[in-house]
Amino acid sequence: MDRHERLNALLDMVGQRDRIDVEATAAELDVSAATVRRDLQHLAERQLLTRTRGGAVASNVAYDLPLRHKAARNAPQKQRIAEAAAELVERGMVAGLNGGTTITEVGRAIATRQDLAERGESPALTVVTNALNIAGDLVVRHNIKTVVTGGVARQQSFELTGPLAVPVLEEITLDLVLLGVDAVDPVRGAYAHHEGEASINRLMVSRARHVAVVADSSKLGGYAFARICATSEVHTLVTDAEAEQSVLDAFAAEGLRVITA
């Protein structure tokens, strides 16, 4: 287990249990107590938990983990998925990107595509996003026109949500939306943990000619609190090769094009 994985594990543990003990946690993670103390201090300095004598307790942060601490989860799969999803983008498109770690990687993959990097009289691509971190990555690219929705930023995902995000999306049409989700099921559809994110993502879907859900295999076959859209509204699923074939077949049976990376 590397450091990023340990940090994620520690945040999960303190979020679920409210309080953790250094010695017990070290035994559970099979690392030294000194390593756990250093990791807890690192997280405490970022105000993600509160150190106590002999352990740590939950702080007042929301334990939908902040995006930077989710980034290492399934990282190799997400990078492969991102590269495959980025290939769906064609020059001249208007593409919508929501937030999350996987779609952040998609944005980076799009930004570094050599065939889109050539200078021209107009941008090679227009990207509409409600994710502040993705907008920050793309705005420095001369070949990409970046459009950001309004809204109130969520600290956990950097996504803009709420009624202020609606007017921009209602006035545009997207050729393609690359949609990150917390869960997607061949029968139930695509889901997000947060209802505000689900609402804006649903509006993105409604404005798109083509909808591609981009999700690693751990998110397939489940559901979360708020539904984004029905499976019938999705055209393509991009996931990793570790996905169970029976699950992929179920999505294909619903009419989706399935891409594994």
C-alpha positions, -999 to +999 in steps of 0.1 A: +000+000+000+015+033-011+011+066+007-018+079-013-037+046-007-029+049+031-042+084+032-074+074+015-078+044+038-072+066+069-098+091+058-123+063+051-117+048+085-120+080+105-151+090+085-168+056+092-157+053+128-154+089+140-123+079+160-092+057+153-063+045+174-027+047+160-017+012+172-048-006+161-048+013+127-011+004+122-019-033+127-049-031+104-030-015+076+002-036+083+024-006+087+044+009+116+028+031+142+053+058+132+040+057+096+004+061+108+014+090+131+031+108+102+001+102+079-024+114+105-003+146+111-002+152+073-040+149+071-045+171+103-024+198+088-048+199+059-078+200+083-092+167+071-092+152+106-082+162+142-053+146+159-058+133+195-035+116+220-029+082+205-051+086+174-074+109+155-111+119+153-133+132+125-132+169+119-159+191+105-151+182+068-175+162+047-163+127+042-171+126+006-133+127+003-118+158-013-108+152-049-071+154-045-072+125-020-094+104-043-070+107-072-049+077-064-078+053-063-077+029-093-052+053-108-038+030-136-074+021-147-085+057-147-056+068-169-063+041-194-100+049-194-093+086-198-071+080-228-099+059-244-126+084-236-105+113-249-104+095-283-142+101-286-136+138-289-133+151-325-119+184-337-146+211-338-168+195-312-184+211-282-178+186-254-192+187-219-172+175-189-185+172-154-162+167-124-145+139-105-111+121-107-118+101-138-131+131-158-102+152-145-079+126-162-100+128-193-096+165-195-058+161-192-058+134-219-078+158-242-054+186-235-024+166-245-037+151-277-012+161-304-038+162-332-057+188-313-027+209-305-022+224-339-028+261-341-056+273-363-078+304-368-103+290-343-099+266-313-098+229-321-123+222-294-148+239-271-151+223-236-180+232-213-174+222-177-188+228-142-156+216-126-132+244-115-101+222-115-107+210-150-113+245-162-080+255-147-062+227-165-077+236-199-078+274-199-041+276-205-044+255-237-045+279-267-063+253-288-092+248-264-120+273-258-131+268-222-166+276-210-174+274-173-209+273-159-219+294-129-228+279-096-217+273-060-185+253-058-184+220-038-152+216-018-152+178-023-154+177-061-147+213-072-180+211-092-203+241-095-239+233-087-272+250-079-295+273-098-267+296-109-252+268-130-285+263-150-287+293-173-255+286-192-264+250-198-299+259-209-285+281-237-261+257-253-259+224-272-232+198-266-220+174-293-207+150-266-208+148-228-182+128-210-199+119-178-182+109-146-205+090-122-204+075-087-223+044-099-239+031-131-262+001-136-275-014-168-311-013-154-311+016-130-290+041-149-263+065-138-260+080-103-242+105-081-239+107-044-248+144-042-282+155-055-269+189-066-242+174-088-268+149-102-291+178-111-265+196-131-252+164-147-287+156-157-291+189-175-257+183-193-271+150-205-302+166-218-282+191-238-260+165-255-263+147-288-241+118-275-236+107-238-206+087-228-204+075-192-168+071-181-163+049-151-139+024-137-152-012-131-156-006-094-186+017-102-204-007-125-236-025-114-244-003-084-264+028-076-260+059-054-283+084-038-294+106-067-300+094-103-285+114-131-302+097-160-317+065-173-296+039-191-316+046-223-301+081-223-265+068-224-249+058-258-214+047-247-198+032-217-160+036-213-145+014-185-115-008-177-107-043-188-111-056-152-149-053-155-168-086-153-179-097-188-215-104-176-218-068-165-205-055-198-228-078-217-258-064-197-249-029-207-245-040-244-279-057-242-293-023-233-279-009-265-248+008-252-215+007-271-190-006-246-153+004-247-128-013-224-093+000-218 
